[in-house]
Amino acid sequence: MNPDTHLTIDQLPGRYVTYARRQCLFFSGTSYLGLSQNPAFQARVIQAMSQYGTVFGSSRNGNLRLRVYEEAEQALALWTSAPAALTVSSGMMAGQVVMQYLATNPDTVFMYGPHTHPALWHRTAVPLPQQSFDSWVADLPAQVQQQRARPLVLAMNSLDAVRSVAYSFDWVRQLPHHPALTLVVDDSHGIGVRNRGIWAELSAQLPASVRLVVTASLAKAMGLPGGLVLADSVTVEGIRHTSFFGGASPMAPAPLAAFAGAEELYAEAQVRLARLVTLAEEVLLPTGLFRQAPHYPVFYTEHDELYAHALRHDLFIYSFAYPTPRDKANTRIVISAFHEPADIERLGEVVQAFGGR
């Protein structure tokens, strides 16, 4: 297998990925909780498909509606501690439906944190800060003060999942008063992994004058093919009645139906993942090759050559240019709840051999 080429396979990757008759342990992807590969969760989806089919290709604002959407959104709002929730077909759509809604006022100013995901860009290209997140935050109060006369949107990721860097949001307590400030946070790589997402943490700290909106892809840890918007009920209703939302087909109803009542499966996967991450920390961090957000299932390394070494030893890890082919490759090891402790031990052996060259 040539490490300079991509793999094209014919099955969902899980604990293993098979290529050219070789079975490789799989330490890539974003299925952190392993729900997509979980037989019990798959059975729930299959059962729901017998009731809802594979897709509902109609507007959510039409004169015939499926009750499962409102029921699942109520469940997601309760699960995340948010006042209201709205589901859409993808995480990208979740970000865009929010940003297009906020951009309807032409006077609105948008400010972006470092590495903000394109889902939150209000245009096809936006300038992103080249400084660290902490440095950007330190400059925020003065920048917010300068924009007091216009509606202001601060958009950012909840963490840097690509480089496994956690962000502190303690600074939101000290945000200067602004008459029309909205904080939009993409929690795609946090929801389900870092407990039930960032809503509860942020809402407890934000000044009452700041409107909070959280968006997320549900296709990562949550194992659902769709996107999520969390906000106050007035904002959610406003988004729901836009042409951007009403003109789009919703996410498939069966996976949403499967989510309702699957809390135990999610809780079990979270406990299992936490144990596996602890094992991985014990074997990977002493090598000095990795950076990891505390207790997060992603281990980032600057040593891109680790990919070829791992592949020679039948381990497939994450390593490719992102988000465009022009960007630098980023190499990381991803731990998922479907792994076994023996997999982590083997991973440690291969990585330690690489570090001891």
HUHU-V838681 format. One record per residue. N is the residue number from 0. PHI is phi as a letter, one per 20 degrees, with the letter a starting at -180 (none if undefined). Layout:
BEGIN
{{N	PHI} {N	PHI}}
END
This chain:
BEGIN
{{0	none} {1	e} {2	f} {3	e} {4	d} {5	e} {6	e} {7	d} {8	c} {9	c} {10	b} {11	f} {12	f} {13	c} {14	f} {15	c} {16	c} {17	d} {18	b} {19	l} {20	m} {21	d} {22	d} {23	d} {24	f} {25	d} {26	c} {27	b} {28	m} {29	c} {30	e} {31	g} {32	e} {33	m} {34	f} {35	f} {36	d} {37	f} {38	g} {39	f} {40	f} {41	g} {42	f} {43	f} {44	f} {45	f} {46	f} {47	f} {48	f} {49	f} {50	e} {51	d} {52	m} {53	e} {54	b} {55	c} {56	e} {57	c} {58	f} {59	f} {60	d} {61	f} {62	e} {63	c} {64	c} {65	e} {66	f} {67	g} {68	f} {69	f} {70	f} {71	f} {72	f} {73	f} {74	f} {75	f} {76	f} {77	f} {78	f} {79	e} {80	m} {81	e} {82	f} {83	b} {84	c} {85	c} {86	d} {87	c} {88	f} {89	a} {90	f} {91	f} {92	f} {93	g} {94	f} {95	f} {96	f} {97	f} {98	f} {99	f} {100	f} {101	f} {102	e} {103	f} {104	e} {105	f} {106	e} {107	f} {108	d} {109	d} {110	c} {111	d} {112	f} {113	g} {114	m} {115	g} {116	f} {117	g} {118	g} {119	e} {120	f} {121	e} {122	c} {123	f} {124	b} {125	c} {126	f} {127	d} {128	f} {129	e} {130	e} {131	f} {132	f} {133	f} {134	f} {135	f} {136	f} {137	f} {138	e} {139	f} {140	g} {141	f} {142	f} {143	f} {144	f} {145	f} {146	d} {147	f} {148	e} {149	c} {150	g} {151	c} {152	d} {153	d} {154	c} {155	a} {156	e} {157	f} {158	a} {159	e} {160	f} {161	f} {162	d} {163	l} {164	c} {165	e} {166	d} {167	e} {168	d} {169	f} {170	f} {171	f} {172	f} {173	e} {174	g} {175	f} {176	f} {177	c} {178	f} {179	b} {180	d} {181	c} {182	d} {183	d} {184	c} {185	e} {186	d} {187	g} {188	d} {189	d} {190	f} {191	n} {192	e} {193	e} {194	l} {195	d} {196	o} {197	e} {198	g} {199	f} {200	f} {201	f} {202	f} {203	f} {204	d} {205	f} {206	g} {207	f} {208	f} {209	e} {210	e} {211	d} {212	c} {213	d} {214	d} {215	a} {216	e} {217	e} {218	e} {219	e} {220	f} {221	f} {222	m} {223	c} {224	e} {225	a} {226	c} {227	c} {228	c} {229	d} {230	a} {231	f} {232	f} {233	f} {234	f} {235	f} {236	f} {237	f} {238	f} {239	f} {240	e} {241	e} {242	f} {243	f} {244	e} {245	f} {246	e} {247	d} {248	f} {249	e} {250	f} {251	f} {252	f} {253	f} {254	f} {255	f} {256	f} {257	f} {258	f} {259	f} {260	n} {261	d} {262	g} {263	f} {264	f} {265	f} {266	f} {267	f} {268	f} {269	f} {270	f} {271	f} {272	f} {273	g} {274	f} {275	f} {276	f} {277	f} {278	f} {279	f} {280	g} {281	f} {282	e} {283	e} {284	f} {285	f} {286	f} {287	m} {288	e} {289	c} {290	d} {291	b} {292	f} {293	g} {294	m} {295	e} {296	e} {297	c} {298	d} {299	e} {300	c} {301	e} {302	e} {303	f} {304	f} {305	f} {306	g} {307	f} {308	f} {309	f} {310	f} {311	f} {312	d} {313	m} {314	c} {315	d} {316	d} {317	f} {318	a} {319	a} {320	f} {321	b} {322	e} {323	c} {324	f} {325	e} {326	f} {327	f} {328	f} {329	c} {330	d} {331	b} {332	d} {333	d} {334	e} {335	c} {336	f} {337	e} {338	f} {339	d} {340	g} {341	f} {342	f} {343	f} {344	f} {345	f} {346	g} {347	f} {348	f} {349	f} {350	f} {351	f} {352	f} {353	f} {354	f} {355	e} {356	f}}
END
